[in-house]
Amino acid sequence: MISARALHYVFKIGNRAKNAHFFREILGMKVLRHEEFTQGCDAACNGPYDNRWSKTMIGYGPESTHFVIELTYNYGVKEYTLGNDFGGMTIKSADVVERASKSNYPMERDGDRYVLTSPDGYKVFVINEKHGENEDPVKKVTLNITDLERSVKYWQNALQMKRLGADERSVQLTYKEGGFVLELNKIADPLDRAKAYGRIAFAVPLEVQPKIDETIKSTNNTILTPLISLDTPGKATVRVIILADPDGHEICFVDEEGFTELSQVDLASDGELNKYIKKDPFQEQ
């Protein structure tokens, strides 16, 4: 099995103020770091846009120990067409439902779960239970796929994730027992990634990245961006390889060494996000 660690999932967002409210005030997450870029990412981290953009990492704890969300904002892009590729994020928290109720934020019941929808349409499933003191509330991300057998072969064999459980419609995979779970859910409709498509990221030791490259090439799967180094202004450089699974879901494998340095919590980032929201010329507050 690959020695890998689940890091984050990328949401493209059209309004930072509304999303800051949702993720901070409703879900109760904290801004961990905020970064501004003057031009598009060489690995298409912000999608197919060559413009000014920002990245906000937000979650329930440091990126070294928690699975978090990356909020990617492209200046001047106010909304994205939502496809059916993202199935939802599941969190375990006894506080979210209470906060949402007090704020009159819309919720629905789905069996024993509550369903909240982010300002851009991403589903968040909430298990209304208290989590442990050192437990990451983010339990899993669900991606919709069209062929369960084909997808399991890719994620389990090519990417060496461990299979936890399955039924006729879905399978659960992980790189760490008791840790973050990736769920693949089969749908009957054709998969449409539209414009809002995201990306899931994992960290691996630097020496593992060329092995992933070799495996993907030998199995005739897709490499979107070959091994490339990415700079972040004033911070560490990381090396990434970007893949696509059989349904086109994007997967980033970043080197653990560089990412550990890059992803240090920046206590000033919450204020930085507020500052850039306030001065954004493209959006009304």
C-alpha positions in Angstrom: 0.0 0.0 0.0 1.2 3.5 -0.8 2.1 5.5 2.3 -0.3 8.4 1.7 -2.3 10.9 3.8 -5.6 12.4 2.8 -5.4 16.2 2.7 -8.3 18.2 1.3 -11.0 18.5 -1.3 -11.3 21.6 -3.5 -14.5 23.6 -3.9 -14.7 26.3 -6.5 -16.7 29.2 -5.0 -18.4 32.2 -6.5 -18.8 34.4 -3.4 -16.2 34.4 -0.6 -18.3 36.4 1.9 -21.2 33.9 1.7 -18.8 30.9 1.9 -16.8 32.4 4.8 -20.1 32.7 6.7 -21.2 29.2 5.9 -17.9 27.4 6.7 -17.0 29.5 9.7 -20.3 30.4 11.3 -22.5 27.4 10.4 -20.1 24.5 10.1 -17.7 26.0 12.7 -14.5 25.6 10.7 -11.5 27.8 11.1 -9.4 29.5 8.4 -6.0 27.8 8.5 -4.2 29.8 5.7 -5.1 32.1 2.9 -3.1 32.7 -0.2 -3.5 35.1 -3.1 -2.1 34.5 -6.6 -1.8 37.0 -9.5 -2.1 34.4 -12.3 -3.4 30.9 -13.0 -1.8 27.8 -11.5 0.5 25.7 -13.8 -1.3 22.6 -12.5 -4.7 24.1 -13.1 -5.3 24.2 -9.3 -7.9 27.0 -9.9 -9.4 25.4 -13.0 -8.8 26.5 -16.6 -8.5 30.2 -15.6 -5.4 32.3 -16.2 -6.3 35.1 -13.9 -6.0 36.4 -10.3 -7.3 33.9 -7.8 -7.2 32.9 -4.1 -7.0 29.8 -2.0 -8.4 29.5 1.5 -7.8 26.4 3.5 -10.5 25.9 6.1 -11.2 23.0 8.6 -11.5 21.8 12.1 -7.8 21.6 12.9 -4.3 21.8 11.4 -3.8 20.3 7.9 -1.2 18.1 9.5 -3.9 16.1 11.4 -7.2 17.0 9.7 -8.9 16.6 6.3 -9.8 20.2 5.3 -11.5 22.1 2.5 -9.8 24.3 -0.1 -12.0 27.2 -1.2 -10.8 28.3 -4.6 -12.0 31.7 -5.8 -11.3 33.1 -9.3 -11.7 36.9 -9.3 -14.5 37.9 -11.6 -16.2 34.5 -11.7 -19.4 34.8 -9.7 -20.8 31.3 -10.2 -20.0 27.9 -11.6 -22.4 25.4 -13.2 -22.8 22.5 -10.8 -22.5 18.9 -12.1 -23.4 15.6 -10.5 -19.8 14.5 -9.8 -19.6 15.5 -6.1 -21.8 13.4 -3.8 -21.2 15.2 -0.6 -19.1 15.7 2.5 -20.0 13.9 5.8 -19.1 15.5 9.1 -19.8 14.4 12.7 -20.7 17.3 15.0 -23.3 18.0 17.7 -22.9 21.7 17.2 -23.7 22.3 13.5 -27.4 21.6 13.6 -27.7 24.0 16.6 -25.8 26.8 14.9 -27.8 26.3 11.7 -31.1 26.4 13.6 -30.2 29.6 15.5 -29.1 31.2 12.2 -32.2 30.0 10.3 -29.9 28.3 7.8 -31.9 25.8 5.7 -31.6 22.1 6.6 -33.3 18.9 5.6 -33.5 15.5 7.2 -32.1 12.5 5.4 -32.7 9.5 7.7 -30.5 10.0 10.7 -28.5 12.8 9.0 -29.1 16.4 8.4 -28.3 17.9 5.0 -27.0 21.4 4.5 -26.2 23.0 1.2 -23.3 25.4 0.8 -23.8 28.8 -1.1 -22.5 27.1 -4.3 -24.6 24.0 -4.0 -22.2 21.5 -2.4 -24.0 19.0 0.0 -22.8 18.6 3.5 -24.2 15.7 5.5 -24.2 16.1 9.3 -24.2 13.3 11.8 -25.6 15.1 14.9 -23.3 13.5 17.4 -20.5 14.7 19.5 -17.0 13.9 18.2 -14.0 13.0 20.4 -11.6 15.7 21.5 -8.9 14.6 19.1 -11.2 13.2 16.4 -11.5 14.9 13.0 -15.2 15.7 12.5 -14.7 15.3 8.7 -15.5 11.7 8.1 -15.7 11.2 4.4 -16.2 12.7 0.9 -18.4 10.9 -1.6 -17.7 11.0 -5.3 -20.2 9.8 -7.8 -19.0 7.4 -10.5 -20.6 5.4 -13.3 -18.9 2.0 -13.2 -18.2 0.6 -9.7 -16.0 -2.3 -10.8 -13.9 0.0 -13.0 -13.5 2.6 -10.3 -12.6 0.2 -7.6 -9.9 -1.4 -9.8 -8.4 2.1 -10.3 -8.5 3.4 -6.7 -7.7 0.1 -5.1 -5.2 -1.4 -7.5 -3.5 1.6 -9.2 -3.7 4.0 -6.3 -3.5 1.2 -3.6 -6.2 2.5 -1.3 -7.6 -0.1 1.2 -11.1 -1.3 0.7 -13.2 -1.0 3.9 -16.7 -2.1 2.8 -19.0 -2.1 -0.2 -22.5 -2.9 -1.4 -24.0 -3.0 -4.9 -23.9 0.8 -5.3 -20.9 2.1 -3.3 -17.5 1.3 -1.9 -15.5 2.9 0.9 -11.7 3.3 0.7 -9.0 4.7 2.9 -5.2 5.1 3.2 -5.5 5.0 7.0 -7.6 2.6 9.2 -9.9 4.7 11.3 -9.1 7.9 9.3 -10.6 9.8 6.4 -12.8 7.7 4.0 -13.3 8.2 0.3 -16.7 6.8 -0.8 -17.4 6.0 -4.5 -21.1 6.0 -5.2 -22.5 4.6 -8.5 -25.1 6.6 -10.3 -27.3 5.7 -13.2 -27.1 9.0 -15.1 -24.0 10.0 -17.2 -21.5 11.8 -15.1 -21.4 15.6 -15.6 -18.4 17.4 -14.0 -19.7 20.7 -15.4 -17.7 23.8 -14.4 -17.6 23.4 -10.6 -15.6 20.2 -10.6 -13.3 19.7 -7.7 -10.1 17.9 -6.9 -9.0 15.6 -4.0 -5.5 15.8 -2.7 -3.2 13.4 -0.9 0.4 13.7 0.4 3.0 11.1 -0.3 6.8 10.9 0.4 8.8 12.6 -2.4 10.2 9.3 -3.6 6.8 7.8 -4.1 5.6 10.3 -6.7 7.7 8.8 -9.6 6.3 5.4 -8.7 2.8 6.7 -9.0 3.8 8.2 -12.4 5.1 4.8 -13.6 2.0 3.0 -12.3 -0.4 5.3 -14.0 1.5 5.1 -17.3 1.8 1.3 -17.2 -1.9 0.9 -16.6 -2.8 3.4 -19.4 -4.6 5.7 -17.1 -4.6 9.5 -17.3 -2.0 12.0 -16.1 -3.4 15.5 -16.4 -0.2 17.3 -15.1 3.1 15.4 -15.0 5.4 16.0 -12.0 5.8 19.7 -11.6 7.0 22.1 -8.9 4.6 24.8 -7.8 5.6 28.0 -5.9 3.5 29.9 -3.4 4.6 33.5 -2.8 6.6 33.7 0.4 6.1 30.1 1.2 7.4 26.6 0.4 7.6 25.0 -3.1 5.8 21.7 -3.5 6.0 19.1 -6.2 2.7 17.6 -7.5 1.4 15.1 -10.0 -2.2 15.5 -11.1 -4.2 12.5 -12.2 -7.8 11.8 -13.4 -9.7 8.6 -12.5 -11.9 6.8 -15.1 -14.7 9.3 -14.6 -12.4 12.3 -14.7 -12.3 13.1 -11.0 -9.0 15.0 -10.4 -6.5 13.7 -7.9 -3.4 15.5 -6.7 -0.5 13.7 -5.1 1.8 16.3 -3.4 5.1 15.6 -1.8 4.8 15.3 2.0 8.0 17.1 2.7 7.2 20.3 0.9 3.5 20.3 1.9 4.3 19.9 5.6 6.3 23.2 5.3 3.7 24.9 3.1 0.7 24.0 5.2 1.7 25.5 8.6 -1.3 27.3 10.2 -1.1 31.0 9.6 -2.9 32.8 12.5 -3.2 36.0 10.4 -5.1 34.2 7.6 -8.6 34.8 9.0 -8.0 38.5 9.0 -6.4 38.3 5.5 -9.4 36.6 4.1 -11.7 39.3 5.6 -9.4 42.0 4.1 -9.5 40.6 0.6 -13.3 40.0 0.8 -13.8 43.7 1.8 -11.6 45.1 -1.0 -12.8 42.7 -3.8 -13.8 44.9 -6.8 -15.9 42.1 -8.4 -18.4 41.4 -5.6 -21.0 43.2 -3.6 -20.6 42.5 0.1 
